[in-house]
Amino acid sequence: MKTSIEPGVILRGVPEVNTLIAKLQPDGSPNIGLPNMFPLFPIMEKEIRKNAKVLWLPNVKREQLERARWIVNLCADADEYENTMQIAEQLLDGIEAPVFNHPRYIPLTRRDVVWKVLEGIEGLITPQCTRFLANHPDDFPKVFREMGFEYPVIIRPYALQTGRYQTLIRSDEDWTKIDKIPWGGTFMYMTQWVDFSNENGDWVKSRIVVTPEDIGLRHTLIGGDWQVHAEQRLGTRVDREIARTQTPSRWQHFRKIGEEARKRIPLDTFGIDVGWKSQSETVLFEANAAMSILSQGHTPEYRRLDFATNIHRSEDQIWNALINKTGQPFRKIPEKLF
């Protein structure tokens, strides 16, 4: 059994679509963030960097990878790092070192691809989605007609993992809503909207965590309409969210979905967002490795420790995935959440 960490490589990339994110830290220094990276806790990345070199794609030479005993790819979004992942896959062709979240499989999680990849999983509705280049307002209704969509549909810019600019088009008259979206000359997604409100009128969303050894449930959110966000919430709503997350009988449904998804998307760790249409039927929103799993952002003050328990469970699973894939004796240092 290894007692020291062998030389490795951490792959990062320069964003191709979005810009860098800069925030000032308490000491006044800037903290530069990269969009759509695999979201490790800082303490986790600090541990794996102890005997690793950070290489920035696309400026990587093959010989640098040939010397590595293990490789961790942090570029996680199929839109943001589309060209970067193609270059990385070519560079890694024939490399014997184990690769965590191999660039070969990141494209399987693109929104217009993943619904086809996961189509047919029992209990999972996978709405049609297409990516198209929008150069003229008429491109939107044209794609709608040619691809056989029905109203309503969701329009959103590519390479965004948030609900920003997400717009629901309910009829022919709604196409003017696209004027509020910065779309000119960029790729856009059109997704068939599916009503996932349940018999009680709730809109319920859950995030599944997929790793090689387990399928977990990071959280469940309950909203008042189809756009369910993790804003601050209190009291009964939080109690209901935690009850849904911690009910073992409901976990089995998500476990089956995660296990089948793991077979079709051979990444080491990724997340799946779904909406609860009923006890046995859920709607796919997205599945990718850029999803926020290890984050305490928007965690309610009320019953925070219950939410932290799930985050720590996911943290432990991801530690195990990193250790098992790389074969390195990383110390599983827990992040202090609250």
ChimeraX attribute file (.defattr): number of C-alpha atoms within 10 A of each C-alpha:
attribute: neighborCount
match mode: 1-to-1
recipient: residues
	/A:1	6
	/A:2	8
	/A:3	8
	/A:4	10
	/A:5	19
	/A:6	16
	/A:7	16
	/A:8	25
	/A:9	23
	/A:10	22
	/A:11	21
	/A:12	21
	/A:13	22
	/A:14	18
	/A:15	21
	/A:16	14
	/A:17	15
	/A:18	14
	/A:19	11
	/A:20	11
	/A:21	11
	/A:22	12
	/A:23	11
	/A:24	10
	/A:25	9
	/A:26	7
	/A:27	6
	/A:28	8
	/A:29	10
	/A:30	12
	/A:31	10
	/A:32	11
	/A:33	12
	/A:34	17
	/A:35	25
	/A:36	24
	/A:37	21
	/A:38	24
	/A:39	20
	/A:40	18
	/A:41	16
	/A:42	10
	/A:43	14
	/A:44	20
	/A:45	12
	/A:46	12
	/A:47	15
	/A:48	21
	/A:49	16
	/A:50	13
	/A:51	14
	/A:52	20
	/A:53	16
	/A:54	14
	/A:55	17
	/A:56	13
	/A:57	19
	/A:58	18
	/A:59	11
	/A:60	14
	/A:61	11
	/A:62	13
	/A:63	10
	/A:64	13
	/A:65	21
	/A:66	15
	/A:67	13
	/A:68	19
	/A:69	20
	/A:70	24
	/A:71	25
	/A:72	23
	/A:73	20
	/A:74	21
	/A:75	31
	/A:76	29
	/A:77	26
	/A:78	26
	/A:79	22
	/A:80	22
	/A:81	28
	/A:82	20
	/A:83	13
	/A:84	22
	/A:85	26
	/A:86	16
	/A:87	16
	/A:88	23
	/A:89	14
	/A:90	13
	/A:91	18
	/A:92	18
	/A:93	10
	/A:94	9
	/A:95	18
	/A:96	12
	/A:97	18
	/A:98	17
	/A:99	22
	/A:100	21
	/A:101	24
	/A:102	21
	/A:103	28
	/A:104	16
	/A:105	17
	/A:106	25
	/A:107	21
	/A:108	22
	/A:109	26
	/A:110	22
	/A:111	24
	/A:112	20
	/A:113	16
	/A:114	23
	/A:115	22
	/A:116	15
	/A:117	16
	/A:118	23
	/A:119	15
	/A:120	12
	/A:121	14
	/A:122	14
	/A:123	17
	/A:124	22
	/A:125	21
	/A:126	22
	/A:127	17
	/A:128	21
	/A:129	22
	/A:130	18
	/A:131	19
	/A:132	16
	/A:133	15
	/A:134	18
	/A:135	13
	/A:136	10
	/A:137	14
	/A:138	10
	/A:139	12
	/A:140	19
	/A:141	13
	/A:142	10
	/A:143	17
	/A:144	17
	/A:145	10
	/A:146	8
	/A:147	13
	/A:148	9
	/A:149	18
	/A:150	14
	/A:151	14
	/A:152	17
	/A:153	21
	/A:154	17
	/A:155	24
	/A:156	23
	/A:157	22
	/A:158	21
	/A:159	23
	/A:160	17
	/A:161	15
	/A:162	10
	/A:163	12
	/A:164	10
	/A:165	15
	/A:166	17
	/A:167	19
	/A:168	22
	/A:169	21
	/A:170	14
	/A:171	11
	/A:172	10
	/A:173	8
	/A:174	12
	/A:175	17
	/A:176	10
	/A:177	12
	/A:178	18
	/A:179	10
	/A:180	10
	/A:181	15
	/A:182	12
	/A:183	19
	/A:184	13
	/A:185	10
	/A:186	13
	/A:187	16
	/A:188	21
	/A:189	21
	/A:190	26
	/A:191	23
	/A:192	21
	/A:193	22
	/A:194	20
	/A:195	13
	/A:196	22
	/A:197	19
	/A:198	14
	/A:199	9
	/A:200	6
	/A:201	11
	/A:202	16
	/A:203	21
	/A:204	25
	/A:205	27
	/A:206	23
	/A:207	24
	/A:208	24
	/A:209	27
	/A:210	27
	/A:211	24
	/A:212	18
	/A:213	13
	/A:214	14
	/A:215	22
	/A:216	22
	/A:217	23
	/A:218	22
	/A:219	23
	/A:220	24
	/A:221	22
	/A:222	23
	/A:223	17
	/A:224	12
	/A:225	13
	/A:226	18
	/A:227	13
	/A:228	16
	/A:229	15
	/A:230	15
	/A:231	11
	/A:232	12
	/A:233	15
	/A:234	11
	/A:235	10
	/A:236	9
	/A:237	13
	/A:238	21
	/A:239	14
	/A:240	14
	/A:241	18
	/A:242	18
	/A:243	12
	/A:244	19
	/A:245	21
	/A:246	16
	/A:247	10
	/A:248	10
	/A:249	10
	/A:250	13
	/A:251	17
	/A:252	13
	/A:253	17
	/A:254	24
	/A:255	18
	/A:256	16
	/A:257	21
	/A:258	24
	/A:259	16
	/A:260	14
	/A:261	21
	/A:262	19
	/A:263	11
	/A:264	14
	/A:265	20
	/A:266	17
	/A:267	24
	/A:268	21
	/A:269	22
	/A:270	27
	/A:271	23
	/A:272	22
	/A:273	19
	/A:274	24
	/A:275	27
	/A:276	22
	/A:277	22
	/A:278	14
	/A:279	11
	/A:280	13
	/A:281	16
	/A:282	24
	/A:283	21
	/A:284	20
	/A:285	21
	/A:286	19
	/A:287	25
	/A:288	26
	/A:289	26
	/A:290	23
	/A:291	23
	/A:292	19
	/A:293	26
	/A:294	22
	/A:295	16
	/A:296	14
	/A:297	11
	/A:298	11
	/A:299	18
	/A:300	17
	/A:301	13
	/A:302	14
	/A:303	14
	/A:304	14
	/A:305	14
	/A:306	12
	/A:307	21
	/A:308	20
	/A:309	13
	/A:310	20
	/A:311	22
	/A:312	19
	/A:313	15
	/A:314	23
	/A:315	22
	/A:316	15
	/A:317	21
	/A:318	26
	/A:319	18
	/A:320	17
	/A:321	20
	/A:322	23
	/A:323	17
	/A:324	17
	/A:325	18
	/A:326	21
	/A:327	16
	/A:328	20
	/A:329	16
	/A:330	19
	/A:331	11
	/A:332	15
	/A:333	12
	/A:334	13
	/A:335	14
	/A:336	9
	/A:337	15
	/A:338	9
